[in-house]
Amino acid sequence: MTKTYGIDFLSFEDFKAIDNGKSTINLNETSKEQIIISQQNVAKIIASGQTVYGINTGFGPLCDTKISEEETRQLQHNLLISHAVGVGNPIKKEISKTMLIAKAHALSKGFSGVTLEVVERILLMIEKDIIPVVPEKGSVGASGDLAPLSHLFLPLIGEGKVWEGDKIITTKEALAKHHLEPLNLSAKEGLGLINGTQFILSHALHGLKKFEYLLNLADVVGALSLEAYEGSASPFKKELHEIRAFKGTVLVAERMRNLLKDSGIAYSHQDCGRVQDPYSLRCIPQVHGASRNAFFHLQELAEIELNSVTDNPIVISDEEAISGGNFHGQPLAMALDYATIAASELGNISDRRQYLLIEGKYGLPKLLTESSGLNSGFMIPQYTSAALCTENKTLCFPASADSIPTSLGQEDHVSMGSISGRKFNQVLDNVERILAIELMYACQGLEFRRPKKSSPYLEQVFAKVRTICPKLEDDRLIGDDINNIIDLLQTDDFKDLIMNS
């Protein structure tokens, strides 16, 4: 399917379809017209002799320095090469690609003063898989993501580096391969390209995609742990959650009921003498649900940002260009920090469930092995989980709570949202590993409940894990099992199984 977009609304679901290769992108005719009108407005402003920031002035603290009409093209070129000062490893290629998509969508709304040629070249880069190499560090998240966006658009002027498959080559090599020439940027185009929040936004979108999966996975793994522990399903009853109806909590409680439906294990001990389970089992709806609420909040804000114009100045008409602050990353920065805490909590509660399973209570052998002493069983994987949890806790410090003035004080409050976005994705990667360890524990625990069976769905998940991680009888390289399960979690088949739970 071809997604015709521009001034149309792009949803989170649209982003996932584009990211998964199920949808491609094109400009619609209305967007083309809006882009052309906006660029004509810039030309009229220059011809009128008005002094307008970023169009015929310097940038940042040089905003009072007038630039002649003859020098405006050189100004745009200088802007990109002087601001491309990012450092560190490249961000993932797919995040760079999303930055291109998000920027093209913002430019297509017709308030940025760029030419149609520039937007069409960006779309061509996406189509031909000419994806720029963008360093991970260097943005303070206001005036948007200046350094990352400068690296992103160096290839437009023949500079920088791009991805060729999994390799990195120079832009000059890539342009020659595709028989393309560098562009000469016009007035306002450089600033329109590098001013914006697309680095922050793209990290938010990719994080949201993974977060959504991990939220589902956490419910499934938590249900498996509950079954292995022979915990009670009564805390998930509908009546309980109707009287404290947080959206995420109600949803998770319903999911737990469905995941445990027709479970022989749950049925066999519904009248047992245990009064209540520890919080990490009993409060799954409240804890996982709170994390889901954070997901919903960030998703809502990311969709707004995806459909916003975040550069500066905003060209309103042929008489007015407003120098405002739409580039400031604070709206996403704070929500990303909140989501980072929410993701981390999925790991924290998972680690506690792991501990319950190796304690040796309620029919489970200590360390989940019948021959402990000679064998360490599952003692040590929880150490790894604990280390990952603590690493996540250190990453939960809110970057948006900090601000260091830049640009000689002109940019005296910044969001640091780029750091929030990167930390969010780091925490998600760690949570995936923590949940992999819990999944290994839960499947081992289920072995000691045989011949009783869990629900048909959970038995299907169990069977998938057992294809790459057999029951532990005697000590072996459990580290290999953990890595095999992590790999399994990243396969499309397993993701589909979890997302359809």
C-alpha positions as a printed Julia matrix, in Angstrom:
501×3 Matrix{Float64}:
   0.0     0.0     0.0
   1.21    3.5    -0.79
   0.59    6.02    1.97
  -0.03    9.43    0.42
   0.84   11.91    3.1
   1.83   15.47    3.72
  -0.63   17.67    5.54
  -2.55   14.45    6.28
  -2.45   13.11    9.83
   0.1    10.37   10.51
  -0.79    8.13   13.45
   1.42    5.85   15.51
  -0.12    2.94   13.58
   0.86    4.65   10.3
   4.41    4.98   11.59
   4.54    1.27   12.46
   3.25    0.33    9.01
   5.91    2.49    7.33
   8.63    1.22    9.68
   7.64   -2.41    9.04
   7.78   -1.88    5.29
   4.01   -2.42    4.91
   3.44    1.12    3.64
   5.42    3.56    1.53
   5.15    7.33    1.35
   4.39    9.98   -1.24
   3.49   13.67   -1.22
  -0.05   14.6    -2.13
  -0.83   17.48   -4.48
  -2.09   19.77   -1.72
   1.21   19.41    0.12
   3.18   20.22   -3.03
   1.16   23.39   -3.45
   1.69   24.39    0.18
   5.45   23.83   -0.07
   5.69   25.98   -3.21
   3.6    28.79   -1.68
   5.77   28.78    1.46
   8.99   29.03   -0.56
   7.49   31.87   -2.61
   6.63   33.65    0.64
  10.3    33.52    1.65
  11.34   34.98   -1.68
   8.86   37.85   -1.27
  10.09   38.58    2.26
  13.68   38.83    0.99
  12.64   41.05   -1.92
  10.75   43.35    0.46
  13.92   44.15    2.38
  12.52   42.99    5.73
  14.97   41.69    8.3
  13.78   38.24    9.35
  15.69   35.87   11.59
  17.24   32.93    9.76
  16.23   34.18    6.35
  18.6    37.11    5.97
  20.32   37.18    9.39
  22.86   35.07   11.19
  21.82   32.43   13.71
  21.6    32.22   17.48
  23.64   35.04   19.05
  24.33   36.33   15.5
  20.63   37.04   14.97
  21.33   40.78   14.68
  23.85   40.34   11.87
  22.24   41.14    8.5
  23.18   38.91    5.57
  23.0    40.22    2.0
  20.78   38.57   -0.58
  23.87   37.38   -2.45
  25.2    35.62    0.64
  22.03   33.78    1.66
  22.87   30.57   -0.24
  26.34   30.39    1.29
  24.77   31.04    4.67
  22.6    27.91    4.38
  25.58   25.77    3.31
  27.69   27.1     6.18
  24.88   26.4     8.62
  24.85   22.67    7.89
  28.61   22.15    7.96
  29.17   24.28   11.07
  26.41   22.6    13.09
  27.33   18.98   12.23
  29.34   18.48   15.42
  27.77   15.29   16.81
  29.97   12.65   18.43
  29.71    9.02   19.49
  28.44    5.93   17.71
  25.88    6.25   14.91
  22.25    5.87   15.9
  20.44    2.9    14.37
  19.84    3.19   10.66
  16.09    2.78   11.11
  15.97    5.73   13.5
  17.82    7.9    10.96
  15.26    6.83    8.37
  12.41    7.8    10.67
  14.05   11.2    11.15
  13.92   11.69    7.36
  10.26   10.67    7.24
   9.3    12.9    10.16
  11.14   15.92    8.77
   9.67   15.48    5.28
   6.2    15.28    6.83
   6.77   18.47    8.83
   8.18   20.35    5.82
   5.23   19.25    3.69
   2.83   21.31    5.78
   4.1    24.45    4.1
   5.36   26.65    6.93
   9.11   26.13    6.57
  10.0    27.95    3.37
  11.92   25.11    1.71
  11.71   24.25   -1.96
   9.79   21.29   -3.33
  13.11   20.04   -4.71
  14.49   19.6    -1.2
  11.48   17.64    0.07
  11.47   15.46   -3.03
  15.19   14.75   -2.58
  14.54   13.65    1.03
  11.81   11.3    -0.19
  14.14    9.98   -2.89
  16.77    9.25   -0.24
  14.17    7.22    1.67
  13.1     5.39   -1.49
  16.69    4.59   -2.55
  17.73    3.68    1.01
  20.31    6.48    1.11
  20.1     6.86    4.87
  22.48    9.36    6.53
  24.81    8.38    9.35
  23.9    10.41   12.47
  26.06   10.43   15.64
  24.15    9.66   18.83
  25.37   12.56   20.99
  25.43   16.33   20.68
  21.84   17.58   20.85
  20.49   19.57   23.8
  16.93   19.4    22.47
  16.4    23.12   21.71
  16.73   24.84   19.02
  15.58   21.38   18.33
  18.12   18.71   17.47
  20.61   20.92   15.65
  23.66   18.65   15.49
  21.85   15.39   14.6
  19.7    17.09   11.97
  22.77   18.75   10.47
  24.38   15.34   10.04
  21.09   14.01    8.66
  21.05   16.59    5.87
  24.72   16.9     5.01
  24.1    14.44    2.13
  21.79   17.0     0.5
  24.83   19.2    -0.12
  27.15   16.28   -0.93
  28.79   16.02    2.48
  28.73   13.49    5.32
  28.28    9.74    5.25
  25.41    7.35    4.54
  24.52    3.73    5.1
  24.9     1.23    2.27
  23.23   -1.83    3.71
  25.12   -2.4     6.94
  28.23   -0.56    5.73
  29.06    3.14    5.89
  30.2     4.98    2.76
  30.76    8.62    1.85
  27.9    10.66    0.45
  29.97   11.33   -2.67
  30.09    7.59   -3.36
  26.36    7.22   -2.82
  25.43   10.18   -5.04
  27.67    8.91   -7.82
  26.1     5.44   -7.58
  22.61    6.9    -7.98
  23.64    9.56  -10.54
  22.62   12.45   -8.28
  24.12   15.9    -7.8
  24.31   17.84   -4.51
  21.68   20.52   -4.01
  22.3    24.25   -3.6
  20.15   25.39   -0.7
  18.13   28.58   -0.91
  17.31   31.12    1.8
  15.78   29.6     4.97
  16.3    26.02    3.77
  19.27   25.18    5.97
  17.51   26.42    9.08
  14.27   24.7     8.08
  16.15   21.42    7.81
  18.18   21.46   11.03
  15.71   23.19   13.36
  13.23   20.7    14.8
  12.69   17.8    17.17
  12.94   14.87   14.77
  15.84   13.19   16.66
  13.85   13.22   19.9
  10.65   12.22   18.1
  12.22    9.31   16.22
  13.68    7.88   19.42
  10.25    8.25   21.01
   8.5     6.46   18.12
  10.93    3.55   18.02
  10.87    3.33   21.79
   7.07    3.3    21.79
   7.04    0.47   19.29
   9.28   -1.65   21.5
   7.55   -0.52   24.69
   4.19   -1.69   23.33
   5.65   -5.13   22.66
   7.37   -5.36   26.04
   4.16   -4.37   27.84
   2.39   -7.3    26.2
   5.36   -9.57   26.84
   5.49   -8.58   30.52
   1.83   -9.58   30.94
   2.44  -12.95   29.27
   5.62  -13.68   31.21
   3.98  -12.52   34.44
   1.07  -14.91   33.82
   3.52  -17.77   33.23
   5.3   -16.94   36.49
   1.96  -16.86   38.31
   1.19  -20.34   36.97
   4.62  -21.65   37.89
   4.14  -20.29   41.43
   0.56  -21.58   41.55
  -0.62  -18.09   42.36
  -4.21  -16.93   42.53
  -6.15  -15.38   39.66
  -8.69  -13.72   41.94
  -6.83  -10.34   42.05
  -7.64   -9.98   38.34
 -11.41  -10.16   38.7
 -13.34   -7.52   36.81
 -15.32   -6.35   39.83
 -12.14   -5.34   41.67
 -10.9    -3.09   38.89
 -14.24   -1.48   38.07
 -13.98    0.43   41.35
 -10.5     1.82   40.55
 -10.77    2.16   36.83
  -7.39    3.38   35.59
  -7.26    2.62   31.89
  -4.01    0.64   32.0
  -4.97   -1.33   35.1
  -8.36   -2.36   33.72
  -6.71   -3.44   30.47
  -4.01   -5.54   32.16
  -6.51   -7.22   34.5
  -8.6    -8.19   31.49
  -5.51   -9.48   29.71
  -4.55  -11.58   32.73
  -8.01  -13.13   32.82
  -7.76  -13.99   29.15
  -4.22  -15.33   29.43
  -5.26  -17.67   32.26
  -8.52  -18.78   30.64
  -9.01  -22.56   30.8
  -5.85  -23.08   32.81
  -5.73  -26.45   34.56
  -3.15  -25.14   37.0
  -5.26  -22.18   38.07
  -8.36  -24.36   38.38
  -6.59  -26.99   40.46
  -5.73  -24.65   43.33
  -8.58  -22.12   43.28
  -9.71  -23.3    46.74
  -6.25  -23.78   48.26
  -5.42  -22.42   51.72
  -3.02  -19.67   50.62
  -4.55  -16.32   51.5
  -2.65  -14.02   49.14
   0.36  -13.82   46.86
   3.26  -11.34   47.05
   2.73   -7.99   45.35
   4.83   -8.82   42.29
   2.11  -11.34   41.33
  -1.01   -9.9    42.98
  -0.39   -6.34   41.75
   0.48   -7.09   38.13
  -2.54   -5.06   36.89
  -1.65   -2.06   39.04
   2.08   -2.01   38.18
   1.97   -3.11   34.54
  -1.12   -0.94   34.14
   0.65    2.16   35.42
   3.37    1.55   32.83
   0.69    1.25   30.16
  -0.71    4.61   31.2
   2.72    6.12   30.59
   2.78    4.44   27.17
  -0.62    5.93   26.29
   0.55    9.38   27.36
   3.76    9.3    25.32
   1.92    7.87   22.31
  -0.55   10.76   22.39
   2.23   13.37   22.56
   4.37   11.66   19.92
   1.45   11.66   17.48
   0.98   15.4    18.04
   4.69   16.0    17.47
   4.75   13.8    14.37
   2.11   16.05   12.85
   3.64   19.35   13.97
   5.91   21.99   12.47
   8.9    22.39   14.78
  11.43   24.52   12.92
  12.0    28.28   13.17
  11.07   30.84   12.01
   7.58   29.75   10.94
   6.62   31.36    7.63
   2.98   32.38    8.05
   2.59   34.49    4.91
   4.57   36.65    2.47
   4.53   39.37    5.12
   5.08   37.48    8.36
   7.6    34.98    9.67
   7.38   34.3    13.41
  10.5    33.5    15.39
   9.04   31.38   18.16
   9.91   28.24   20.1
   8.21   25.28   18.43
  11.64   23.63   18.31
  11.82   23.26   22.08
  11.81   19.58   23.01
  10.33   19.89   26.5
   6.88   18.41   25.68
   8.46   15.12   24.62
  11.46   15.27   26.97
   9.38   15.15   30.14
   7.09   12.42   28.81
  10.09   10.37   27.69
  11.55   10.55   31.19
   8.2     9.42   32.6
   8.08    6.54   30.08
  11.65    5.57   31.0
  10.63    5.17   34.64
   7.56    3.21   33.54
   9.63    0.85   31.4
  12.15    0.37   34.19
   9.36   -0.7    36.55
   8.49   -3.6    34.25
  12.02   -4.86   34.88
  11.9    -4.22   38.62
   8.74   -6.24   39.18
   9.97   -8.98   36.85
  13.13   -9.36   38.93
  11.01   -9.81   42.07
   8.97  -12.56   40.39
  12.2   -14.29   39.44
  13.24  -14.26   43.09
   9.93  -15.84   44.12
  10.44  -18.7    41.68
  13.89  -19.67   43.02
  13.03  -19.38   46.73
  11.93  -23.0    46.93
   8.34  -22.51   48.12
   4.97  -24.09   47.31
   6.28  -27.17   45.56
   9.06  -25.54   43.58
  12.59  -26.79   44.35
  15.13  -24.27   45.56
  16.9   -22.59   42.61
  14.5   -24.51   40.33
  16.7   -27.62   40.34
  16.15  -30.95   42.06
  19.87  -31.5    42.51
  21.11  -28.26   44.08
  24.47  -28.3    45.79
  26.3   -30.07   43.05
  24.36  -27.81   40.68
  23.79  -24.07   41.08
  20.65  -24.31   38.96
  19.08  -20.93   38.33
  20.88  -19.05   41.09
  23.02  -16.76   38.96
  20.72  -15.46   36.14
  18.9   -13.41   38.78
  22.23  -11.67   39.47
  22.22  -10.54   35.85
  18.63   -9.4    36.2
  19.5    -7.45   39.36
  22.43   -5.77   37.59
  20.22   -4.76   34.67
  17.57   -3.4    37.05
  20.11   -1.24   38.84
  21.54   -0.01   35.55
  18.02    1.0    34.57
  17.51    2.82   37.84
  20.61    4.93   37.17
  19.2     5.72   33.7
  15.93    6.93   35.23
  17.35   10.27   36.32
  15.27   12.72   34.28
  17.41   14.46   31.68
  14.6    17.0    31.28
  15.27   18.19   34.84
  18.6    19.6    33.66
  19.42   22.57   31.48
  22.77   24.1    30.48
  22.55   27.41   28.57
  24.03   27.43   25.05
  24.51   29.88   22.17
  26.06   32.55   24.39
  22.92   32.61   26.51
  20.49   33.1    23.61
  19.33   29.54   24.16
  19.27   29.83   27.94
  16.9    26.94   28.67
  17.1    23.66   26.8
  15.21   20.36   27.14
  17.96   17.72   26.91
  15.2    15.62   25.31
  17.63   13.83   23.01
  19.24   12.28   26.08
  15.79   11.35   27.41
  15.05    9.56   24.13
  18.32    7.66   24.07
  17.99    6.6    27.73
  14.43    5.41   27.1
  15.64    3.02   24.42
  18.55    1.81   26.55
  16.18    0.94   29.38
  13.85   -0.89   27.0
  16.73   -3.05   25.75
  17.58   -3.97   29.33
  13.95   -4.75   30.17
  13.81   -7.13   27.22
  16.78   -9.03   28.7
  15.24   -9.08   32.18
  11.97  -10.48   30.81
  13.93  -13.11   28.87
  15.4   -14.35   32.15
  11.99  -14.42   33.84
  10.56  -16.31   30.88
  13.3   -18.92   31.28
  12.52  -19.21   35.01
   8.76  -19.45   34.48
   9.09  -22.22   31.91
  11.38  -24.16   34.24
   8.86  -23.67   37.05
   6.02  -25.03   34.92
   7.96  -28.28   34.54
   7.35  -28.96   38.24
   3.57  -28.56   37.85
   3.23  -31.42   35.4
   1.06  -33.22   34.49
  -1.16  -30.17   35.11
  -1.31  -27.78   32.17
  -1.6   -24.04   31.95
  -3.95  -22.28   29.53
  -3.78  -23.24   25.84
  -2.21  -19.87   24.98
   0.46  -20.01   27.71
   1.27  -23.61   26.77
   1.87  -22.37   23.23
   4.37  -19.8    24.52
   5.98  -22.47   26.71
   6.37  -24.77   23.69
   8.06  -22.02   21.67
  10.61  -21.46   24.42
  11.28  -25.17   24.75
  12.33  -25.35   21.08
  15.47  -23.4    21.95
  15.8   -23.84   25.71
  15.14  -27.35   27.14
  14.43  -28.09   30.77
  17.51  -27.71   32.96
  18.47  -31.01   34.6
  22.16  -30.39   35.4
  24.25  -27.23   35.13
  25.06  -26.08   31.61
  25.9   -22.8    29.92
  22.74  -20.99   30.98
  24.13  -17.8    29.45
  23.59  -19.39   26.05
  19.98  -20.13   26.98
  19.41  -16.49   27.96
  20.84  -15.24   24.67
  18.79  -17.78   22.72
  15.61  -16.58   24.42
  16.52  -12.93   23.75
  16.96  -13.85   20.08
  13.59  -15.65   20.16
  11.89  -12.55   21.57
  13.11  -10.58   18.56
  11.75  -12.95   15.9
   8.67  -11.91   13.95
   6.82  -15.15   14.73
   7.24  -14.76   18.48
   6.4   -11.06   18.35
   3.19  -11.88   16.49
   2.33  -14.48   19.13
   2.81  -11.94   21.93
   1.1    -9.03   20.19
  -1.93  -11.23   19.51
  -2.19  -12.33   23.15
